[in-house]
Amino acid sequence: MASLHWLRKVVEIQEITLREKQRGSSQRWIYENCIRDNYFISWSTYNRYLSRPAKFELRQMKRLNYL
């Protein structure tokens, strides 16, 4: 199971992406201007984070009393 800190990081990146996409930015622009220099992750890692159901996993951890 993923660590709590890591899941929170993934959720934060997903929320930044959603917020910026609502403003009309592309994922490449978001990565290059908001994510890369703040989180030090690669383009492929960024895309992997976006595909992960992190919020669901956090809820599951809470339900199973891991938190």
C-alpha positions as CSV (number, residue, x, y, z in Angstrom):
1,M,0.0,0.0,0.0
2,A,1.2,3.5,-0.8
3,S,2.4,5.9,1.9
4,L,0.2,8.6,3.2
5,H,2.7,11.4,2.4
6,W,3.1,10.1,-1.2
7,L,-0.6,9.9,-1.8
8,R,-1.1,13.5,-0.5
9,K,1.6,14.7,-2.9
10,V,-0.2,12.9,-5.8
11,V,-3.5,14.5,-4.8
12,E,-1.9,17.9,-4.6
13,I,-0.5,17.5,-8.1
14,Q,-3.8,16.3,-9.4
15,E,-5.6,19.3,-7.9
16,I,-3.1,21.8,-9.4
17,T,-3.6,20.1,-12.7
18,L,-7.4,20.3,-12.5
19,R,-7.3,24.0,-11.4
20,E,-5.0,25.0,-14.2
21,K,-6.9,23.0,-16.9
22,Q,-10.0,24.9,-15.9
23,R,-8.1,28.1,-16.8
24,G,-7.4,26.6,-20.2
25,S,-3.8,25.5,-19.8
26,S,-2.4,22.3,-21.4
27,Q,-1.0,19.5,-19.4
28,R,2.5,20.2,-20.9
29,W,2.3,23.8,-19.8
30,I,1.1,22.9,-16.3
31,Y,4.0,20.4,-16.0
32,E,6.6,22.8,-17.2
33,N,5.5,25.8,-15.3
34,C,3.8,24.5,-12.1
35,I,5.0,21.0,-11.4
36,R,8.5,20.2,-12.7
37,D,10.5,22.7,-10.6
38,N,8.4,22.4,-7.5
39,Y,8.1,18.6,-7.3
40,F,11.2,17.5,-9.2
41,I,9.4,14.7,-11.1
42,S,9.7,13.7,-14.8
43,W,7.0,14.0,-17.5
44,S,6.3,10.3,-17.3
45,T,6.0,10.3,-13.5
46,Y,3.6,13.3,-13.8
47,N,1.4,11.4,-16.2
48,R,1.5,8.3,-14.0
49,Y,0.4,10.5,-11.0
50,L,-2.5,11.8,-13.0
51,S,-3.7,8.3,-13.8
52,R,-3.6,7.2,-10.1
53,P,-6.9,7.2,-8.1
54,A,-5.1,8.8,-5.1
55,K,-8.2,10.3,-3.5
56,F,-9.9,6.9,-3.6
57,E,-6.9,5.3,-2.0
58,L,-6.8,7.9,0.8
59,R,-10.5,7.2,1.5
60,Q,-9.7,3.5,1.6
61,M,-6.9,4.1,4.1
62,K,-9.2,6.1,6.3
63,R,-11.9,3.4,6.1
64,L,-9.4,0.7,7.1
65,N,-8.1,2.9,9.9
66,Y,-4.6,3.2,8.5
67,L,-4.6,6.9,9.4
